[in-house]
Amino acid sequence: MVEIQLSSDRVPQRRILTDDVYETVKAMVMDHDLAPGAHLNIDALARALQVSQTPVREALARLESDGLIVKQPLRGYTIAPLLSREEFEQLFELRFLLEPWAAARAAELSTAAQHRQLEAAFDDLKDIPSEGTYDAYRALTAHDERFHALIHTFSGNPLLATTFERLHAHLHIFRLYYGSGIGASAVDEHRHIVEAIRSGRPENADVAMRAHLTASRDRLRPVFDRTDLD
């Protein structure tokens, strides 16, 4: 059983709601403070967070739906493993099959009002993080998920949008590694995708999305050659 220790800035100082507990434990998982495979003791976690067990249980249920923790019969909760190299490649294979098509369809079908939504989602990201922690990258992770979700929605295929939402792909990819330069590069690639969709040319949007996916995959492939992931 893992011993849970929190730095003073991680112990919430105000009245705790489930959202606060959820974000605190999520940050610990994303930053590997809670290592993959570690067992979670609800009572110990509640004491560390200085809350009752109720918001902890509710937060863990949400984290289970995110795929960040796993509930096992008679064993309780454990931290989910990181994506393996094979799972990582399979995830990008799926994205290459579906997301360029979605971008192309969005270029073909999206309206001026939807273009404004896409631009607003892009403009919502005020600062590109330079620190390698989840707290620093939280806004970028949310931006990435929201940006791609809008494109999936604008493709006109609700099933595609729902499928990607359940994958939590960006969350699990970011869990592998945060590094300087990743944020700036991804945002720049998103800008090209916005321009391609606004152009109304499906082939341009397809190319822009493929370029983004290729760059994202290639930025993270070296992570699997590291020995300090856990």
Secondary structure, DSSP 8 states (H G I E B T S, - for coil): -------TTTS--S---HHHHHHHHHHHHHTTSS-TT-EE-HHHHHHHHTS-HHHHHHHHHHHHHHTSEEEETTTEEEE-----HHHHHHHHHHHHHHHHHHHHHHHHH--HHHHHHHHHHHHT------SSSHHHHHHHHHHHHHHHHHHHHHTT-HHHHHHHHHHTHHHHHHHH---TTHHHHHHHHHHHHHHHHHHT-HHHHHHHHHHHHHHHHHHHGGGGG-S---
